[in-house]
Amino acid sequence: MSTSIYLPRIPKIPVSITLANMAICLLYNFSSR
């Protein structure tokens, strides 16, 4: 759930951050082309 992202106390959140970074990278790549 997106609520978990609002809990920085849990060290198991970085997974969502990684997914977000990957999505942003893909978006930038598509925008570049």
ABEGO torsion letter per residue (X at the ends): XAAAAABAABAAAAAAAAAAAAAAAAAAAAAAX
